[in-house]
C-alpha cells in the first residue's frame, strides 16, 4: 500500500495533524492532482469542480450500519496477512501436487500455518507483534479470506486479504486504490500513446441477474492471473534497499457495475 501509520479515527477526524503530515491527506492530494489533470484535459473549469464536490457532499449520506463497526486493523497486520495469502499459493512448501494451497494445521512443524506466518513476517522485515497463529487464523476466517475444514485445518478461499468495508482502514484502502488508478490514467494522459497498461472490458445492457456470473468468473480468472503475476514480480524483487530508483509496483482488477442508460 502507498500509505503508512494511519493514526486517525472517525471520531477524532484530522485533529492534531497538519494538512501535509497525514497519510489520508497525502492520498487525497495524490488523487486530486491526478483528477485535476484529467479534468483540465476535458476543459472542465475550477468553479464547476467546486460546485460538483459541494453537491456531492450535501447529497451523500453514509448508511447507518446494522451492526457495530469492525475494530480497525493496523496496516502492518493487513500487509502481513496479505503476504501470508500470497505465500500460501506461491511457495512450494505450502502447495500440493496440483499447485493448490494446502490446508494447514494452526501449529506444528513446517508446513503449518505457524511456519507460514513466521516466514511471511520474517521476509517482511517485521516482528510478529501480537499476531499469534491463532489470532492471525481467526482474522483470516472472520474477514472471509480463509475457512476451516472438518479436521480444523485452515485453508485460503481468497487470494487477497479482504479488509472489511465498514472500517476506516477499509475506506482508506479504497481511497488508495482510487488514487493509484487515477495516477495511471494521468500518467498516460501526459505520455500520450502507450504508457502504463490501462484497459477495461465492457459490455452494455447486461441483464442484472448475469452480473453475479461475471463477478464469479472475475474472482476465479482474476485470482489465477494475480497468483501468476505476483509470483513473477516476487522473483524480481530487490532486497537491497540502498539501490537507487526503487519502485513500488502493483496490478489491480475490479468489477464495474452501474445502471444502464439507453441511448436516444
C-alpha positions as CSV (number, residue, x, y, z in Angstrom):
1,X,0.0,0.0,0.0
2,X,1.1,3.6,-0.6
3,X,0.5,4.9,3.0
4,X,1.9,4.2,6.4
5,X,0.9,4.7,10.0
6,X,-2.7,5.7,9.8
7,X,-3.4,7.2,13.3
8,X,-6.8,8.9,12.9
9,X,-10.3,7.6,13.5
10,X,-13.9,8.7,12.6
11,X,-14.4,10.3,16.0
12,X,-11.2,12.3,16.1
13,X,-11.1,13.2,12.4
14,X,-7.9,15.1,11.5
15,X,-7.4,16.8,14.8
16,X,-3.8,17.3,15.7
17,X,-2.5,16.9,12.2
18,X,-1.4,19.4,9.6
19,X,-2.6,19.3,6.0
20,X,0.8,17.7,4.9
21,X,1.7,15.2,7.6
22,X,-1.4,13.0,7.5
23,X,-1.4,9.9,5.3
24,X,-5.0,10.2,4.3
25,X,-4.4,13.8,3.2
26,X,-1.4,12.7,1.2
27,X,-3.7,10.1,-0.6
28,X,-6.3,12.8,-1.2
29,X,-3.7,15.1,-2.7
30,X,-2.4,12.3,-4.9
31,X,-6.0,11.6,-6.1
32,X,-6.9,15.3,-6.6
33,X,-3.7,16.1,-8.5
34,X,-4.3,13.3,-11.0
35,X,-8.0,14.1,-11.3
36,X,-7.4,17.8,-11.9
37,X,-5.0,16.9,-14.8
38,X,-7.7,14.8,-16.4
39,X,-10.4,17.4,-15.8
40,X,-8.3,20.1,-17.4
41,X,-7.9,17.9,-20.4
42,X,-11.7,17.7,-20.6
43,X,-11.9,21.6,-20.4
44,X,-13.8,21.5,-17.0
45,X,-13.2,24.7,-15.1
46,X,-12.4,25.0,-11.4
47,X,-15.8,26.5,-10.4
48,X,-17.6,23.6,-11.9
49,X,-15.5,21.2,-9.9
50,X,-16.2,23.1,-6.7
51,X,-19.9,23.1,-7.4
52,X,-19.9,19.3,-8.1
53,X,-18.0,18.5,-4.9
54,X,-20.3,20.7,-2.8
55,X,-23.3,19.0,-4.3
56,X,-21.9,15.5,-3.6
57,X,-21.0,16.3,0.0
58,X,-24.5,17.7,0.5
59,X,-26.3,14.7,-1.1
60,X,-24.1,11.8,0.1
61,X,-25.1,10.0,3.3
62,X,-23.2,7.1,4.8
63,X,-25.7,4.4,5.7
64,X,-26.1,3.6,9.4
65,X,-24.6,0.1,10.0
66,X,-26.9,-2.5,11.3
67,X,-24.1,-4.0,13.5
68,X,-21.2,-2.4,15.3
69,X,-18.3,-1.4,13.1
70,X,-15.3,-3.8,13.0
71,X,-12.3,-2.7,15.0
72,X,-9.5,-1.1,13.0
73,X,-6.7,-3.4,11.9
74,X,-3.2,-2.0,11.9
75,X,-1.6,-1.5,8.5
76,X,1.3,-3.8,9.4
77,X,-1.1,-6.6,10.3
78,X,-3.0,-6.2,7.0
79,X,0.2,-6.3,5.0
80,X,1.4,-9.4,6.8
81,X,-1.9,-11.2,6.3
82,X,-1.9,-10.3,2.6
83,X,1.7,-11.7,2.4
84,X,0.6,-14.9,4.1
85,X,-2.1,-15.4,1.4
86,X,0.4,-14.7,-1.3
87,X,2.9,-17.2,0.0
88,X,0.2,-19.8,0.6
89,X,-0.3,-20.0,-3.2
90,X,3.3,-19.4,-4.5
91,X,5.7,-21.1,-2.1
92,X,6.3,-24.8,-2.9
93,X,6.1,-25.8,0.8
94,X,2.5,-24.7,1.1
95,X,1.0,-26.0,-2.2
96,X,0.1,-29.6,-3.2
97,X,1.0,-31.6,-6.3
98,X,-1.6,-29.6,-8.3
99,X,-0.3,-26.3,-7.2
100,X,-3.3,-25.6,-4.9
101,X,-2.8,-24.3,-1.4
102,X,-2.6,-27.0,1.3
103,X,-4.9,-27.0,4.3
104,X,-2.6,-26.3,7.3
105,X,-2.7,-27.1,11.0
106,X,-2.5,-24.0,13.0
107,X,0.7,-25.0,14.8
108,X,3.5,-27.5,14.3
109,X,6.5,-28.1,12.1
110,X,6.7,-26.9,8.5
111,X,4.3,-26.9,6.7
112,X,1.9,-25.4,9.2
113,X,0.1,-22.1,9.5
114,X,2.6,-21.2,12.2
115,X,5.6,-21.7,10.0
116,X,3.9,-19.8,7.1
117,X,3.2,-16.9,9.5
118,X,6.8,-16.9,10.7
119,X,8.2,-16.9,7.1
120,X,5.9,-14.1,5.9
121,X,6.7,-11.9,9.0
122,X,10.5,-12.6,8.6
123,X,10.5,-11.7,4.9
124,X,8.5,-8.6,5.6
125,X,11.3,-7.4,8.0
126,X,8.9,-7.2,10.9
127,X,8.3,-8.9,14.2
128,X,5.2,-10.9,14.7
129,X,4.0,-8.2,17.1
130,X,0.8,-9.5,18.7
131,X,-0.3,-11.7,15.7
132,X,-0.1,-15.2,17.0
133,X,-1.0,-18.1,14.7
134,X,-4.4,-18.4,16.4
135,X,-5.2,-14.7,16.1
136,X,-4.0,-14.5,12.5
137,X,-6.0,-17.6,11.5
138,X,-9.1,-16.2,13.2
139,X,-8.7,-12.8,11.4
140,X,-8.4,-14.5,8.0
141,X,-11.6,-16.5,8.7
142,X,-13.5,-13.5,10.1
143,X,-12.6,-11.5,7.0
144,X,-13.8,-14.3,4.7
145,X,-10.3,-14.9,3.3
146,X,-9.9,-18.4,4.7
147,X,-12.0,-21.3,6.1
148,X,-11.6,-24.3,8.4
149,X,-12.1,-27.9,7.1
150,X,-13.6,-30.8,9.0
151,X,-10.2,-31.5,10.6
152,X,-9.9,-28.0,11.9
153,X,-7.1,-27.1,9.4
154,X,-7.2,-23.7,7.8
155,X,-7.1,-23.1,4.0
156,X,-7.5,-19.9,1.9
157,X,-10.6,-19.1,-0.1
158,X,-9.4,-15.7,-1.3
159,X,-6.2,-14.6,-2.9
160,X,-6.2,-11.3,-1.1
161,X,-6.9,-10.2,2.5
162,X,-10.4,-8.8,2.5
163,X,-10.4,-5.6,4.6
164,X,-13.9,-5.1,6.0
165,X,-15.5,-2.1,4.2
166,X,-17.1,-0.8,7.4
167,X,-13.8,0.2,8.9
168,X,-11.7,3.3,8.5
169,X,-8.9,1.0,7.3
170,X,-11.1,-0.4,4.5
171,X,-12.2,3.1,3.4
172,X,-8.6,4.2,3.3
173,X,-7.6,1.2,1.2
174,X,-10.4,2.0,-1.3
175,X,-9.1,5.6,-1.4
176,X,-5.6,4.4,-2.1
177,X,-6.8,2.1,-4.9
178,X,-8.7,5.0,-6.5
179,X,-5.7,7.3,-6.2
180,X,-3.5,4.7,-7.8
181,X,-5.9,4.2,-10.7
182,X,-6.2,7.9,-11.3
183,X,-2.4,8.2,-11.2
184,X,-2.1,5.6,-14.0
185,X,-4.7,7.5,-16.1
186,X,-2.9,10.8,-15.5
187,X,0.4,9.2,-16.4
188,X,-1.0,8.0,-19.7
189,X,-2.6,11.4,-20.4
190,X,0.8,13.1,-20.0
191,X,2.6,10.5,-22.0
192,X,0.3,10.3,-25.0
193,X,0.1,7.0,-26.7
194,X,1.5,3.9,-24.9
195,X,2.4,4.2,-21.3
196,X,1.2,2.0,-18.5
197,X,-1.2,-0.8,-19.1
198,X,-4.8,0.5,-18.6
199,X,-7.6,-1.4,-20.2
200,X,-11.2,-2.2,-19.4
201,X,-13.5,-4.9,-20.8
202,X,-17.1,-3.5,-21.1
203,X,-20.5,-4.7,-22.2
204,X,-23.6,-2.6,-22.5
205,X,-27.1,-3.6,-21.4
206,X,-26.3,-6.8,-19.5
207,X,-29.2,-8.3,-17.5
208,X,-28.8,-7.6,-13.8
209,X,-29.1,-11.3,-12.9
210,X,-26.0,-12.0,-15.0
211,X,-23.7,-9.7,-13.0
212,X,-23.0,-12.3,-10.3
213,X,-22.0,-14.7,-13.1
214,X,-19.5,-12.2,-14.4
215,X,-18.2,-11.5,-10.9
216,X,-17.7,-15.2,-10.2
217,X,-15.6,-15.5,-13.4
218,X,-13.6,-12.5,-12.5
219,X,-13.0,-13.9,-9.0
220,X,-11.7,-17.2,-10.5
221,X,-9.8,-16.0,-13.5
222,X,-8.6,-12.8,-11.9
223,X,-7.2,-14.7,-8.9
224,X,-5.3,-17.1,-11.1
225,X,-3.8,-14.2,-13.0
226,X,-2.8,-12.4,-9.8
227,X,-1.2,-15.5,-8.4
228,X,0.9,-15.9,-11.6
229,X,2.0,-12.3,-11.8
230,X,2.6,-12.0,-8.1
231,X,5.0,-14.9,-8.3
232,X,6.7,-13.4,-11.3
233,X,7.1,-10.0,-9.6
234,X,8.3,-11.6,-6.4
235,X,11.1,-13.3,-8.3
236,X,12.4,-9.9,-9.5
237,X,12.0,-8.2,-6.1
238,X,15.1,-6.3,-4.9
239,X,16.2,-6.9,-1.3
240,X,18.9,-4.2,-1.3
241,X,17.2,-1.0,-0.2
242,X,20.3,1.0,-1.0
243,X,19.9,0.6,-4.7
244,X,18.6,3.9,-6.2
245,X,15.4,4.3,-8.1
246,X,13.3,1.6,-6.5
247,X,9.6,1.5,-7.3
248,X,6.5,0.0,-5.7
249,X,4.6,-1.8,-8.5
250,X,1.1,-3.3,-8.3
251,X,-1.5,-4.7,-10.6
252,X,-5.2,-4.4,-9.9
253,X,-8.6,-5.5,-11.2
254,X,-12.1,-4.6,-10.4
255,X,-15.7,-5.0,-11.5
256,X,-17.7,-2.1,-12.9
257,X,-21.5,-2.4,-12.3
258,X,-23.7,0.7,-12.9
259,X,-27.2,1.4,-14.2
260,X,-27.7,1.2,-17.9
261,X,-29.0,4.4,-19.6
262,X,-30.3,3.6,-23.1
263,X,-29.0,5.9,-25.8
264,X,-31.5,8.1,-27.6
